[in-house]
């Protein structure tokens, strides 16, 4: 159980509305987003849903390609009119994608739909009812650091990290959200977790994600993604579900039984050997590294800490392949660890035996990634 619920990257609010619909959210909620236009839409629906519905009915009656571009070009001052405009544009633009240019102007093109659902009155009224007891803020994600208290639950759903150098589209608004912002988010998440706040983060299943959230539990899940310039890349793709607490999920869940999430652990079916990182290290001549890990763990225990680490992530080095320091100790970069993490092997990576096998290892379900699975094969 948790005290209060926070969702700083509100967007479409899928998790918030699902929790509300299934009556699992009977406590105060703090919803925020850096996109002030989006928050204004929610405020207008919460406070004046009837007026929003009336304006959407008018938009529906006048809808055409020419009308779409006329509405897109004109930004009214009235809150309700602005809200109805954004909903209309979102329902009728290409792929339903909310997108702004650098000046903050909506710039998604016209979508050629046969009969777009511009005014969903029943849903709008349900949204208004769900938002009544909430606090809505047009603020960046950092604000949650001041609001959250011990026992609260926070769900961060930021623009995702790119999974490759070319897949770098991480901003739907004029506000940039790059690697530095992701670092700040990871640091904030760790700070909140250390304060006793329950943290959940969703992101891409990428090397950077596993690097930034090395102190967390990480589960690979599959989610439907409909927005991609290449139709063949739409559909179910692996993503990372990051938590500050262990999640008891079945080893294999179909999307129908678990909503959009589907934890897939192919190594269970393949019968790969499961062992601790220290076991593999000792069996392959890295006893000194295993002892170093033991020292750190014993030190944490003596301090009353329950800190956990993805030691393979530590031994793979940082994003640039440099050694990582944990508890004041410098850890070597191992070739086997880099291969296991599915990252490029750097020149400084240690390999005591060129014939050593890539460790088919996992500590718990938290380190289940498609990149790791590829390395093991």
C-alpha positions as CSV (number, residue, x, y, z in Angstrom):
1,X,0.0,0.0,0.0
2,X,1.1,3.6,-0.5
3,X,0.0,7.0,0.9
4,X,-0.3,9.5,-2.0
5,X,0.1,9.0,-5.7
6,X,2.3,11.3,-7.9
7,X,2.6,11.2,-11.7
8,X,5.0,14.0,-12.9
9,X,5.1,13.2,-16.6
10,X,1.3,13.0,-16.8
11,X,0.8,12.9,-20.6
12,X,-2.3,10.9,-21.3
13,X,-2.4,9.7,-17.7
14,X,-2.9,6.1,-18.6
15,X,-1.8,4.7,-15.3
16,X,-3.6,7.3,-13.2
17,X,-6.9,6.7,-15.0
18,X,-6.5,2.9,-14.9
19,X,-5.9,3.0,-11.1
20,X,-8.9,5.2,-10.8
21,X,-11.1,3.1,-13.0
22,X,-10.2,0.0,-11.1
23,X,-10.8,1.8,-7.8
24,X,-7.3,1.3,-6.5
25,X,-6.7,5.0,-6.0
26,X,-8.7,6.3,-3.1
27,X,-6.1,8.8,-1.8
28,X,-4.8,12.2,-2.9
29,X,-3.1,12.4,-6.2
30,X,-0.6,14.9,-7.5
31,X,-0.4,15.1,-11.3
32,X,2.0,17.4,-13.1
33,X,3.6,17.9,-16.5
34,X,6.1,20.4,-17.9
35,X,3.6,21.0,-20.8
36,X,1.4,23.7,-19.4
37,X,-1.0,23.4,-22.4
38,X,-1.7,19.8,-21.5
39,X,-2.4,20.7,-17.8
40,X,-4.7,23.5,-18.9
41,X,-6.7,20.9,-20.9
42,X,-7.2,18.7,-17.8
43,X,-8.1,21.8,-15.6
44,X,-10.7,22.8,-18.2
45,X,-12.2,19.3,-18.3
46,X,-12.3,19.1,-14.5
47,X,-13.8,22.5,-14.0
48,X,-16.0,23.0,-17.1
49,X,-16.6,19.7,-18.8
50,X,-20.0,20.7,-20.2
51,X,-18.5,23.7,-22.0
52,X,-15.7,21.6,-23.4
53,X,-18.2,19.1,-24.7
54,X,-20.3,21.8,-26.4
55,X,-17.2,23.2,-28.2
56,X,-16.0,19.8,-29.3
57,X,-19.5,19.1,-30.8
58,X,-19.1,22.3,-32.9
59,X,-15.6,21.2,-34.0
60,X,-17.0,17.9,-35.0
61,X,-19.7,19.5,-37.1
62,X,-17.2,21.7,-39.0
63,X,-14.4,19.2,-39.3
64,X,-12.5,19.2,-42.6
65,X,-8.9,19.5,-43.7
66,X,-9.3,23.2,-44.3
67,X,-11.0,23.7,-40.9
68,X,-8.2,21.7,-39.1
69,X,-5.5,24.0,-40.3
70,X,-7.6,27.1,-39.5
71,X,-8.0,25.8,-35.9
72,X,-4.4,24.9,-35.7
73,X,-3.3,28.4,-36.7
74,X,-5.5,30.2,-34.2
75,X,-4.8,30.0,-30.5
76,X,-7.7,31.4,-28.4
77,X,-7.1,33.1,-25.0
78,X,-10.1,31.4,-23.2
79,X,-9.1,28.3,-21.2
80,X,-12.0,26.2,-22.3
81,X,-11.6,27.2,-26.0
82,X,-7.9,26.3,-25.8
83,X,-8.7,22.9,-24.2
84,X,-11.3,22.0,-26.9
85,X,-8.9,23.1,-29.6
86,X,-6.1,20.9,-28.4
87,X,-8.4,17.9,-28.0
88,X,-9.8,18.4,-31.5
89,X,-6.4,18.7,-33.0
90,X,-5.1,15.7,-31.2
91,X,-8.1,13.6,-32.3
92,X,-7.7,14.6,-35.9
93,X,-4.0,15.0,-36.5
94,X,-1.6,12.5,-38.1
95,X,-1.2,9.4,-35.7
96,X,-2.9,11.4,-32.9
97,X,0.6,12.8,-32.0
98,X,0.8,15.8,-29.8
99,X,3.8,17.7,-31.1
100,X,5.1,21.3,-30.8
101,X,7.7,23.3,-32.7
102,X,10.5,25.3,-31.0
103,X,8.1,28.2,-30.6
104,X,5.6,26.1,-28.7
105,X,3.1,25.9,-31.6
106,X,1.2,22.7,-32.3
107,X,2.6,21.5,-35.7
108,X,1.3,17.9,-36.3
109,X,-0.3,17.6,-39.8
110,X,-3.8,16.7,-40.7
111,X,-4.7,13.0,-40.3
112,X,-6.9,11.4,-42.9
113,X,-9.4,9.5,-40.8
114,X,-12.8,8.4,-42.0
115,X,-14.7,9.2,-38.8
116,X,-12.5,10.5,-36.0
117,X,-14.0,10.4,-32.5
118,X,-13.8,14.1,-31.8
119,X,-16.3,14.3,-28.9
120,X,-16.4,11.3,-26.6
121,X,-18.8,12.8,-24.1
122,X,-19.0,9.7,-21.8
123,X,-15.2,9.5,-21.5
124,X,-14.8,13.2,-20.9
125,X,-17.3,13.1,-18.0
126,X,-15.4,10.1,-16.5
127,X,-12.1,12.1,-16.8
128,X,-13.7,15.1,-15.1
129,X,-14.9,12.9,-12.2
130,X,-11.5,11.2,-11.9
131,X,-9.7,14.6,-11.8
132,X,-12.0,16.2,-9.1
133,X,-9.9,15.2,-6.1
134,X,-6.5,15.7,-7.7
135,X,-3.9,18.5,-7.6
136,X,-2.8,19.6,-11.2
137,X,0.4,21.4,-11.7
138,X,2.1,22.7,-14.9
139,X,5.6,22.1,-13.5
140,X,8.8,20.1,-14.5
141,X,9.4,16.7,-12.9
142,X,11.7,18.2,-10.2
143,X,8.7,19.6,-8.3
144,X,7.9,16.1,-7.0
145,X,11.0,16.1,-5.0
146,X,9.4,18.8,-2.8
147,X,6.0,17.2,-2.6
148,X,6.7,13.5,-2.1
149,X,6.8,12.0,1.4
150,X,7.8,8.7,2.8
151,X,5.3,6.0,1.8
152,X,4.1,7.9,-1.3
153,X,4.2,6.2,-4.8
154,X,5.7,8.0,-7.8
155,X,5.4,6.9,-11.4
156,X,7.9,8.6,-13.8
157,X,7.1,8.1,-17.5
158,X,9.6,10.5,-19.2
159,X,10.4,10.8,-22.9
160,X,12.4,7.6,-23.5
161,X,16.1,7.3,-23.9
162,X,17.2,6.4,-27.5
163,X,17.9,2.8,-28.1
164,X,20.5,3.7,-30.7
165,X,22.4,6.8,-31.9
166,X,19.9,7.5,-34.6
167,X,16.7,6.9,-32.5
168,X,17.0,10.2,-30.6
169,X,13.5,11.6,-30.9
170,X,12.8,12.2,-27.2
171,X,10.9,15.5,-27.2
172,X,7.2,16.0,-28.1
173,X,7.3,19.6,-27.0
174,X,9.7,22.5,-27.4
175,X,11.3,21.6,-24.1
176,X,14.4,19.4,-24.6
177,X,14.7,16.2,-22.6
178,X,18.1,14.7,-23.3
179,X,20.7,12.6,-21.5
180,X,21.4,15.2,-18.9
181,X,17.8,15.5,-18.0
182,X,17.7,11.7,-17.7
183,X,20.6,11.8,-15.4
184,X,18.8,14.3,-13.2
185,X,15.8,12.1,-13.2
186,X,17.8,9.0,-12.2
187,X,19.5,11.0,-9.4
188,X,16.1,12.3,-8.1
189,X,14.6,8.8,-8.3
190,X,17.5,7.4,-6.1
191,X,17.2,10.3,-3.7
192,X,13.4,9.7,-3.3
193,X,13.9,6.0,-2.9
194,X,16.4,6.6,-0.1
195,X,13.8,8.8,1.6
196,X,11.3,5.9,1.7
197,X,9.3,6.9,-1.4
198,X,8.2,4.1,-3.7
199,X,9.5,4.8,-7.2
200,X,8.5,3.4,-10.6
201,X,10.1,4.5,-13.8
202,X,9.4,3.3,-17.4
203,X,12.0,3.8,-20.1
204,X,13.6,2.2,-23.1
205,X,15.4,-1.1,-22.8
206,X,18.8,0.5,-23.6
207,X,22.3,0.5,-22.3
208,X,21.9,4.0,-20.9
209,X,18.8,2.9,-18.9
210,X,20.7,0.1,-17.2
211,X,23.6,2.4,-16.5
212,X,21.6,5.1,-14.9
213,X,19.4,2.9,-12.8
214,X,22.0,0.4,-11.6
215,X,20.7,0.7,-8.0
216,X,17.2,-0.3,-8.9
217,X,15.3,-3.4,-9.8
218,X,14.8,-3.6,-13.6
219,X,12.4,-5.8,-15.5
220,X,12.1,-6.1,-19.2
221,X,8.5,-5.8,-20.4
222,X,6.8,-5.5,-23.8
223,X,4.5,-2.7,-24.7
224,X,2.5,-1.7,-27.8
225,X,4.0,1.4,-29.6
226,X,2.0,2.9,-32.4
227,X,4.1,5.9,-33.2
228,X,7.1,5.3,-35.5
229,X,8.1,6.7,-38.9
230,X,8.6,3.0,-40.0
231,X,5.4,0.9,-39.9
232,X,7.5,-2.2,-39.4
233,X,8.8,-1.0,-36.1
234,X,5.4,-0.4,-34.6
235,X,3.9,-3.0,-32.3
236,X,5.3,-4.8,-29.3
237,X,8.8,-3.7,-28.3
238,X,10.9,-4.4,-25.2
239,X,11.0,-1.6,-22.6
240,X,12.4,-1.3,-19.1
241,X,10.2,-1.2,-16.0
242,X,12.3,0.2,-13.1
243,X,11.3,0.0,-9.5
244,X,12.8,0.8,-6.1
245,X,11.1,-2.3,-4.7
246,X,10.9,-5.9,-5.9
247,X,7.8,-6.8,-8.0
248,X,6.4,-10.2,-7.8
249,X,5.6,-10.9,-11.5
250,X,5.2,-14.3,-13.1
251,X,8.0,-15.4,-15.3
252,X,5.9,-15.3,-18.4
253,X,2.8,-13.2,-18.7
254,X,0.7,-12.5,-21.9
255,X,-0.4,-8.9,-22.6
256,X,-4.0,-10.0,-22.3
257,X,-3.6,-11.1,-18.7
258,X,-1.3,-8.2,-17.6
259,X,-2.5,-5.2,-19.5
260,X,0.3,-3.7,-21.7
261,X,3.0,-5.3,-19.6
262,X,4.4,-8.7,-20.5
263,X,7.5,-9.9,-18.6
264,X,9.3,-12.4,-20.8
265,X,12.1,-14.5,-19.3
266,X,13.3,-16.7,-22.2
267,X,16.3,-17.9,-20.2
268,X,14.0,-19.8,-17.8
269,X,12.7,-21.8,-20.8
270,X,16.1,-22.2,-22.3
271,X,17.5,-23.7,-19.1
272,X,20.4,-21.3,-18.7
273,X,22.5,-21.7,-15.6
274,X,21.6,-19.3,-12.8
275,X,24.4,-18.2,-10.5
276,X,25.6,-15.1,-8.6
277,X,28.1,-12.8,-10.3
278,X,30.7,-13.7,-7.6
279,X,30.4,-17.4,-8.4
280,X,31.2,-16.9,-12.1
281,X,34.1,-14.6,-11.2
282,X,35.7,-17.1,-8.9
283,X,35.2,-20.0,-11.4
284,X,36.9,-17.9,-14.1
285,X,40.0,-16.6,-12.3
286,X,38.6,-13.3,-11.1
287,X,38.6,-14.2,-7.4
288,X,40.1,-10.8,-6.5
289,X,37.2,-9.0,-8.1
290,X,34.7,-11.3,-6.3
291,X,36.5,-10.5,-3.0
292,X,36.2,-6.8,-3.8
293,X,32.4,-7.2,-4.2
294,X,32.3,-9.1,-0.9
295,X,34.1,-6.3,0.9
296,X,31.5,-3.7,-0.4
297,X,28.6,-5.9,0.6
298,X,29.9,-6.5,4.1
299,X,30.6,-2.8,4.5
300,X,27.0,-2.0,3.6
301,X,25.7,-4.7,6.0
302,X,27.8,-3.3,8.8
303,X,26.2,0.1,8.1
304,X,22.7,-1.3,8.2
305,X,22.2,-0.7,4.5
306,X,20.2,-3.0,2.2
307,X,21.8,-1.5,-0.9
308,X,21.9,-3.8,-4.0
309,X,23.9,-3.5,-7.2
310,X,23.9,-4.9,-10.7
311,X,27.5,-6.0,-10.4
312,X,27.7,-6.9,-14.1
313,X,26.7,-3.3,-14.9
314,X,29.5,-2.1,-12.6
315,X,32.0,-4.4,-14.2
316,X,31.0,-3.3,-17.6
317,X,32.2,0.2,-16.8
318,X,30.3,3.4,-17.5
319,X,28.9,4.6,-20.8
320,X,32.4,5.3,-22.1
321,X,33.8,2.0,-20.9
322,X,35.7,3.6,-17.9
323,X,36.0,2.0,-14.5
324,X,33.3,2.6,-12.0
325,X,33.8,3.4,-8.3
326,X,31.5,1.8,-5.7
327,X,31.9,2.5,-2.0
328,X,35.3,4.1,-2.6
329,X,36.6,1.1,-4.5
330,X,37.6,1.1,-8.2
331,X,36.3,-1.9,-10.1
332,X,38.1,-3.2,-13.2
333,X,36.3,-3.3,-16.6
334,X,35.7,-6.9,-17.7
335,X,35.2,-8.0,-21.3
336,X,32.8,-10.7,-20.2
337,X,30.7,-8.1,-18.3
338,X,30.5,-5.9,-21.3
339,X,29.4,-8.7,-23.6
340,X,26.8,-9.8,-21.0
341,X,25.4,-6.3,-20.9
342,X,25.3,-6.2,-24.7
343,X,27.6,-3.2,-25.1
344,X,30.7,-2.6,-27.1
345,X,34.0,-4.1,-25.8
346,X,36.5,-1.4,-25.0
347,X,40.3,-1.7,-25.4
348,X,40.9,-1.5,-21.6
349,X,38.5,-4.4,-20.9
350,X,40.2,-7.2,-18.9
351,X,40.1,-10.8,-20.2
352,X,42.1,-13.4,-18.4
353,X,41.1,-16.1,-20.8
354,X,40.2,-15.4,-24.4
355,X,38.1,-18.5,-24.5
356,X,36.0,-17.7,-21.5
357,X,32.3,-18.0,-22.0
358,X,30.0,-15.0,-21.7
359,X,28.3,-15.5,-18.3
360,X,24.7,-16.6,-18.7
361,X,23.8,-15.2,-15.3
362,X,21.2,-13.2,-13.5
363,X,20.9,-12.3,-9.8
364,X,17.1,-11.9,-9.9
365,X,14.5,-11.1,-12.5
366,X,15.5,-7.4,-12.3
367,X,18.4,-8.0,-14.7
368,X,16.4,-9.4,-17.6
369,X,17.2,-7.7,-20.9
370,X,17.0,-8.6,-24.6
371,X,20.6,-7.3,-24.9
372,X,21.8,-9.7,-22.3
373,X,19.9,-12.6,-23.9
374,X,21.6,-11.9,-27.2
375,X,25.0,-11.9,-25.6
376,X,24.4,-15.2,-24.0
377,X,23.7,-16.8,-27.3
